[in-house]
Structure formats: C-alpha cells, structure tokens
Amino acid sequence: MGAFHAYDIRGVYNVDFDREIVYKVGYFLPELLQTDKVLVGRDCRQSSDEIHDWLLKGLTDAGADVYDIGLSTTPMVYFGTANYGFKASVQITASHNPAEYNGMKVSRENALPVGLDNGLGQIKEWIDAGRPCLPVQNRGVVKAMDIHADYLRFLNGFKEDYSGLEIAMDLSNGMAVLYAKEIFGNAPSYIFDEMDGRFPNHEPNPLIPKNVKALQELVLKRKADVGVIYDGDADRVMFVDENGRFISPDLMIAVLGHYFLEKKGEKGIVLQDIRSSKAVGEYLVPMGAEMHTWKVGRAFAARKLRELDGVYGGELAGHYYFRDFFYSDSGLLASILILDVLADMKKKGVSLSRLIAGIEKYRNSGEINFRLEDKKGAMDAVRDHFMAQEKHTAYMDFDGYRVEFPQWWFNIRPSNTEPYLRFICEASSEELLKEKVSEVRDILVSRFGAQ
C-alpha cells in the first residue's frame, strides 16, 4: 500500500501496488465521488494496459459506466472531466517517473484533484479494512469516447504565429507525441518523438539535468531560439534558451505575465509555490499581478487557484495552471502561451536569454535533497538557527517553512512522495548563497545524520 501519496497513487507496479489494488480503487471510486459515470485515460507505459483492464473491471463491477478515451495526456483527462461534466475521472500514469513506475491520478467534478486528504485516504482505509468488493447486479458498461479533436481545437485557440521562431522540441517518447506535431507542425526540430513507454532515450523527467542534455545539444546544433521539453504525461513543460541553458521553471511564471497581464490585460492573482524565486513577484507585481504563495503540488495548487479565482499560476517543478483551463495544469497549453510570448519578443529583438536576464536577479541553490529520519526536528532546527541570527522579513509555515531575510531566503520542506527533506535557498550573491547552504548542511549532517 506504499503507492498512496499526497497527490495521487503511484509506485513501482507489482511492488508498491498491483492489479488487486487497482481493482479495489476502481470499485470504491464511484461510491467515494457519488457518480455512476467515470472518464478514464491512460499513458503509454507497458503496464498501463493491464492497469486499465483491472481499473475498468472494478469500476464496472461497482455499477459505473466507463467512458474510455484511450491513450491520452493527463491534461486531456482534465479537459474531458470538466468540459463534459464528469464527476470522476482517472488518468493511468506515473507522470515523470521511470518506466517501471505507474499510477493513477484521480479527479472529481470540474477536474479538481483528489488527493490523500480529500478522498484517496478514504479509499486506502476501505482497502485496509478489507471491505468486500461484490459485483452489483447491474454492472456498468465501457463506452469508447474520442475527445482528441475537441481538445486539439481548444489548444489551437491559443496558438499564434510562430513562423519567426526556430524551435527545438524533445517529446520524451511520452504523451506529448499525441498532439505536438498537430499543434506546432513540422517546422520545429523534434527528437524522441515516437511514443514508447520504455522511455529508451532518457527518463521522462526534465528536472534531471542529464535528461535535458540531448535537447540542449539540439538547440545549439539548430541555432534554435528556444528548446521545449515535456515530461512523460505532458502535464509539465520546461525550457532551454538559445545558448542551451536550462531555465528554472519558476522563472517562466514571470514570462507568462507578458501574455496574461500585459497582452490580455487580465490583472489579478498569480499563484506561485513556496519554492518560487523572489524575482517572480518582483517582476510581475508592476505588471498588475497580486502574488499568492501556496503549497507544492497539483492537489493543492489547482484547488487554491480556483478558490482565489486566480488568472494563472506555476510551480518550480514545471506545472502551470490556468483559469482558462478549468484552473488545471497543461504542459502543452503552457508551451503554446510561452511560445506566443517568445515570438512577440523576437519581433522586438529580445532573445529568451535576454528576457530571463531581466527577471533573474538572485543566485539560487536549486532544490537539495537530504535523506534523514527526523524531518520535523531537522526543519525546526534550521528555522530556529537562522531566525535567532537575523530579523526575518517574511515567514510561512505551510508545506515546511519559508523564511525570508533582507538579502536571502530559504524553504525547507518534507517530500510528499520520497524519503527526503528538501531545501532550497536564494541569495543576493553567490558568496552569501554558498555560506547559507554550508550552514544548513552542517546542521543536518552533524545533528541529524543527513545523507
């Protein structure tokens, strides 16, 4: 049962969960979400077909009709859920994880995420308690549903003229393959553009530097203006500038301001996660943004953006959420909008590297992982150490701690999906950044045995 996490159900298939668990999730889901109609999609992983079969068996045994959209990106399932009024949906995917992983992302009405705290925990309790799964007399039926054209039409509604841009794209052998060429045409230079759930070229996680190397080389070879890379299920997207430099995804929240706040005049709330650079807000507030900081992860971000009726939001992990997309995240939509901005910028003679240079003001450590047992004690020790030294200018105590000081800030938080304490720090100079990271490392290693 180690596959139940804060945001979804995910793990190594047949190790962390198996078809019996999948069946039970399917069986209990209609009761949990009070519906007899469930939308289901799946990614291209080798285990997805088996999971699909057992999920559908559980759903139909419980009396629910399944609307099966087949191979899909995760945002395509969000679109289907909200656009056609489903009260429940499941995407079979392990997102950016390696090929041996798989899982299920569950959504309720309006594509709102179902996490451990608002539904998945209840299903886990029912499974742990051994509640019986007896097939009902009027079993549900499976109906094939094709929403590809509707979703493509929706995405293309945001697309502008990219003819002046030289684009390089890494589709990661994942679900972006379903749409990328239909949206962007044959002009971009593509790599790893065949769907293959073994992910033979690199793991579908663009946050790991080695996975972006081929795209960086392609950008330089083609003299491209921008490189674009999607994760396995296409709910995340990341970018490389014309010099082959990877851009921290939180900075692209600022870039999106040129589309929503400047071009469209949609002033209002912009959501960022607790790890986001201070530079993002400093760039967007003069454009008319009201910045709101919240917890990491779709299970929290999508609900919060809807609650606030925010214009859009983003995360350090490369998720971008849009009011125009049912407050949900879409890697393809984010790339369409960012390429819109970059095409406009190129007409003004502004390159992507120059645009980012105008945003990025600080030195950033990136997220550093420490493996240790006493996460809460370690977090408290780091917080107390620095707050005793210096007067803070801001303090947040959700999703770990974020403490800001005049020349630097840090966030320390426990991972929701892995056995790590995650630390990120940003400072006005490289020297100050190194000093603070070193202090934290000393505390965690010497007092808590961190690895």
Buried (B, 14 or more C-beta within 10 A) or exposed (E): EEBBBBBBBBBBBEEBBBBEBBBBBBBBBBBBBEBBBBBBBBBBBEBBEBBBEBBBBBBBBBBBBBBBBBBBBBBBBBBBBBBBEBBBBBBBBBBBBBBBBBBBBBBBBBBBBBBBEBBBBBBBEBBEEEBEBEEEEEBBEBEEBEBBEBBBEBBEEBBBEBEEBBBBBBBBBBBBBBBBBEBBEEEBBBBBBEBBBEBEBBBBBBBEEEBBBBBBBBBBEBEBBBBBBBBBBBBBBBBBBBEBBBBBBBBBBBBBBBBBBBBEEBBBBBBBBBBBBBBBBBBBBEBBBBBBBBBBBBBBBBBBBBEBEBBBBBBBBBBBBBBBBBBBBBBBBBBBBBBBBBBBBBEEEBBBBEBBEEBBEBBBBEBBEBEBEBBEEBBEBBBEBBBEEEEBEEEBEEBBBBBBBEBBBBBBBBBBEEEBBBBBBBBBEEEBBBEBBEBBBEBBEEBBEBE
